[in-house]
C-alpha cells in the first residue's frame, strides 16, 4: 500500500484474520488474473461506513467507486457479511474468556430517519421518526448476532419473528434467555416461538416503579451500548440506502470493523488536540 493510511484501514494483524474469510477472486475472461486488491476494497468499505459520504465521493486513492460498490452488493447477496460475523464473534468471546456461543442475548430496535426515501419506509408514531427501524440481536458482550431493517412503523414484536428466524438452533445450542423491553411482551410473538420450537425464555426487563433518572437495566443495557458503538459510524447517522438489505449490510460492516478492533487493537496514539494554553495577556494587578 503506497498511499497514506486512513484511520479506518485494517492493519496487517487484522487483515490476517479477515482475508481467509473473504471469497476468492475469480479469474476474468480468457483466464486473466484479477487486478483488484481485495484489501483496498475492504479498506474502502470501512472508510465509507466510518466516515460517511456518497459512493462517488470515495477518495481516488481507493479502487474505483463502482468496483467497490459491486463488491458491496455481491457480498451482501451471497451472505459474506453474515459469514464473517459468525466467524469473528466466537473469536471475540474466546478472547474475553467466554464460551464461543452465548447462553443469553438481548434484543432491541432503533428508529432512524431516512435521507432520501427508498423502499420500506414508514413513520414511528411513538418517536415521531419518518424512516426505518433497525432491529438487532446481540450477545452479552454486545457482539451482533442478527439484524433486520424494516419500515419504522413495523411493530417490534412482528419484526422479532424475522430476527429470530435467522438464529439457527444448531449454531446457538446454548442460547436460552433473551432480554427485551415491554415492546416484546406480545402473545403473538410467544406463539410464534412456541410453534417454531424456539426454546427462548423471553424476559421483559422494565424500570422499577418510582425510579427516576437514568439507571442501566440488567443485561438490556448491553444492546443500548451496541447502538452507541454503531453511532460512531457516520454512514449509520441516517438511513441513506435505497434497499433495506443494503442497510442491514452497513450495520454488519460496522460490527465487523468493531470486532476487528477488539481482536487486534491498533496502538494508542497520544493526541495533543485537547491541550490548551492560555495566550491571553495577563491583567495587571
C-alpha positions in Angstrom: 0.0 0.0 0.0 1.7 3.1 -1.3 -0.8 5.7 -0.1 -1.1 7.3 3.3 -3.3 5.2 5.6 -6.7 6.3 6.9 -7.8 5.7 10.5 -10.4 3.1 9.3 -7.8 1.0 7.4 -7.2 -2.6 8.6 -3.8 -3.3 10.0 -1.7 -6.3 9.0 -2.8 -8.4 12.0 -6.4 -7.5 11.3 -6.1 -8.4 7.7 -4.5 -11.8 8.6 -7.8 -12.6 10.4 -10.1 -11.2 7.7 -8.5 -12.3 4.5 -9.3 -16.1 4.8 -13.0 -15.3 5.4 -13.4 -13.4 2.1 -14.5 -15.1 -1.1 -11.7 -15.7 -3.5 -11.4 -13.6 -6.6 -12.5 -15.3 -9.8 -10.4 -15.1 -12.9 -11.6 -12.8 -15.6 -12.2 -13.5 -19.3 -9.7 -15.8 -21.0 -8.3 -16.7 -17.6 -6.9 -13.3 -16.8 -5.8 -12.9 -13.2 -7.9 -10.4 -11.2 -6.3 -7.0 -10.8 -8.4 -5.8 -7.8 -6.7 -5.6 -4.5 -9.2 -7.1 -2.0 -7.6 -5.4 0.9 -8.1 -2.0 -0.7 -11.7 -2.8 -1.4 -12.2 -3.7 2.3 -10.5 -0.5 3.3 -12.7 1.5 1.0 -15.8 -0.2 2.5 -14.7 0.5 6.1 -13.8 4.1 5.2 -17.2 4.6 3.6 -19.0 3.2 6.6 -16.9 5.0 9.2 -16.6 8.4 7.5 -19.8 8.6 5.5 -20.4 10.2 2.1 -21.7 9.0 -1.2 -20.2 6.2 -3.2 -19.0 8.5 -5.9 -17.2 10.6 -3.2 -14.8 7.8 -2.3 -11.2 9.1 -2.3 -9.4 8.5 -5.5 -6.6 6.5 -3.9 -9.1 3.7 -3.4 -10.2 1.4 -6.2 -12.9 2.9 -8.5 -16.2 3.5 -6.6 -18.1 1.3 -9.0 -15.8 -1.6 -8.3 -16.1 -1.1 -4.5 -19.9 -0.8 -4.8 -20.1 -4.0 -6.9 -18.2 -5.9 -4.2 -20.5 -4.5 -1.6 -23.6 -5.7 -3.5 -22.1 -9.1 -4.3 -21.1 -9.8 -0.7 -24.5 -8.6 0.5 -26.4 -11.1 -1.6 -24.1 -14.1 -1.1 -24.2 -13.8 2.7 -20.5 -12.9 3.1 -21.1 -10.3 5.8 -23.1 -12.7 7.9 -20.5 -15.4 7.5 -17.7 -13.1 8.6 -19.8 -12.0 11.7 -20.4 -15.6 12.6 -16.7 -16.3 12.3 -15.4 -13.3 14.3 -17.9 -13.4 17.2 -16.6 -16.7 18.7 -13.0 -15.3 18.5 -14.0 -12.2 20.4 -15.8 -14.3 23.0 -12.8 -16.6 23.5 -10.5 -13.6 23.8 -12.9 -12.4 26.6 -12.7 -15.9 28.2 -16.3 -16.7 27.4 -17.8 -19.7 25.7 -17.8 -19.5 21.9 -21.6 -19.4 21.8 -23.8 -17.3 24.2 -26.3 -18.6 26.6 -28.1 -15.2 26.8 -28.8 -12.4 24.3 -30.6 -9.0 24.2 -32.9 -7.6 21.6 -34.0 -4.0 20.8 -34.8 -1.6 18.0 -33.7 1.9 16.8 -35.7 4.2 14.6 -33.7 6.4 12.3 -34.6 9.0 9.7 -34.2 8.1 6.0 -32.3 10.6 3.9 -34.0 10.1 0.5 -36.8 7.7 1.0 -36.3 4.3 -0.7 -38.2 1.0 -0.2 -39.8 0.1 3.2 -40.1 3.5 4.8 -42.7 4.5 7.4 -43.4 6.6 10.4 -42.7 5.6 14.0 -45.7 7.2 15.8 -44.1 6.9 19.2 -40.8 8.6 18.4 -42.2 10.8 15.5 -39.5 9.5 13.2 -40.0 9.0 9.4 -37.7 6.4 8.1 -36.7 2.9 9.0 -36.2 0.8 12.1 -33.1 -1.3 12.9 -33.8 -4.5 14.9 -30.7 -6.2 16.4 -30.0 -9.2 18.5 -26.6 -9.2 20.4 -24.9 -11.4 22.9 -23.9 -10.4 26.4 -20.7 -8.7 25.1 -22.7 -6.6 22.7 -21.5 -8.5 19.6 -24.0 -8.5 16.8 -25.8 -11.8 16.1 -28.5 -10.8 13.6 -30.1 -7.6 12.2 -33.3 -6.8 10.4 -34.2 -3.4 8.9 -37.9 -2.6 8.4 -40.1 0.4 7.9 -40.3 2.5 11.1 -44.0 1.7 11.5 -43.4 -2.1 11.8 -44.2 -3.4 15.3 -41.1 -4.6 17.2 -42.7 -8.0 18.1 -43.6 -8.6 14.5 -40.0 -7.9 13.3 -38.6 -10.0 16.1 -40.0 -13.1 14.4 -37.9 -12.4 11.3 -34.9 -11.7 13.5 -35.2 -14.9 15.5 -35.7 -16.9 12.2 -32.1 -16.0 11.3 -30.8 -17.6 14.5 -30.5 -21.3 13.9 -30.5 -23.6 16.9 -27.6 -25.7 15.7 -25.4 -22.5 15.6 -26.5 -21.3 19.0 -27.1 -24.5 21.1 -26.6 -22.7 24.4 -28.9 -19.8 23.8 -31.8 -19.9 26.3 -32.6 -16.4 27.5 -33.3 -13.3 25.5 -33.7 -10.0 27.4 -36.1 -7.4 26.0 -38.3 -4.4 26.9 -42.1 -4.1 27.1 -42.5 -3.8 23.3 -41.7 -7.5 23.0 -44.4 -8.6 25.6 -46.6 -9.9 22.8 -48.6 -13.1 22.8 -48.3 -13.4 19.0 -44.5 -13.5 19.4 -44.8 -16.1 22.2 -47.0 -18.2 20.0 -44.5 -17.9 17.1 -41.6 -19.0 19.3 -43.6 -22.0 20.5 -44.7 -23.1 17.0 -41.2 -22.8 15.6 -39.7 -24.7 18.6 -37.5 -21.8 19.6 -36.7 -22.6 23.3 -36.0 -19.0 24.3 -37.2 -17.6 27.6 -38.1 -14.0 26.6 -37.5 -12.0 29.7 -39.0 -8.5 29.8 -36.9 -6.1 31.8 -38.6 -2.9 32.9 -37.9 0.1 35.1 -38.9 -0.2 38.7 -41.9 1.7 39.9 -40.9 5.2 41.1 -37.5 5.0 39.5 -36.3 8.4 38.4 -33.3 9.4 36.3 -31.1 7.1 34.3 -30.3 3.7 35.5 -28.9 0.8 33.4 -31.3 -2.1 33.2 -29.9 -5.6 33.8 -28.4 -7.1 30.5 -30.6 -4.8 28.4 -28.1 -2.0 28.7 -25.7 -4.1 26.5 -27.8 -3.7 23.4 -28.1 0.1 24.0 -24.3 0.2 24.2 -24.1 -1.6 20.8 -26.3 1.1 19.3 -23.9 3.7 20.8 -20.9 1.9 19.1 -22.8 1.9 15.8 -23.4 5.6 16.3 -19.7 6.2 15.8 -20.1 5.3 12.1 -21.4 8.2 10.2 -23.0 6.1 7.5 -25.4 5.0 10.2 -26.3 8.5 11.4 -29.3 8.2 9.0 -30.5 5.5 6.6 -29.0 6.5 3.3 -29.7 3.2 1.5 -32.4 2.6 -1.1 -32.9 -1.1 -0.1 -33.3 -2.5 3.5 -30.9 -5.2 2.6 -28.2 -2.6 1.9 -29.0 -1.0 5.3 -28.5 -4.4 7.0 -25.2 -4.8 5.3 -23.9 -1.4 6.5 -24.8 -2.4 10.1 -22.9 -5.7 9.7 -19.9 -4.0 8.2 -19.7 -1.6 11.2 -20.0 -4.6 13.5 -17.2 -6.4 11.7 -14.9 -3.4 11.8 -15.6 -3.1 15.6 -14.8 -6.8 16.2 -11.5 -6.5 14.3 -10.6 -3.6 16.6 -11.4 -5.7 19.6 -9.4 -8.7 18.3 -6.3 -6.8 17.1 -6.5 -3.2 18.6 -4.4 -0.5 17.0 -1.6 1.1 19.1 -3.0 4.1 21.0 -1.7 7.4 19.8 -1.4 10.3 22.1 -3.3 13.3 20.8 -2.5 16.9 21.5 -5.9 18.1 20.5 -7.2 18.8 24.0 -4.2 20.6 25.3 -4.9 24.3 25.7 -2.5 27.1 26.6 -3.9 30.4 27.5 -2.2 33.1 25.4 -4.3 36.0 26.6 -2.3 38.8 28.2 -2.2 38.8 31.9 -4.2 41.5 33.6 -2.3 44.0 35.7 -2.9 43.7 39.4 
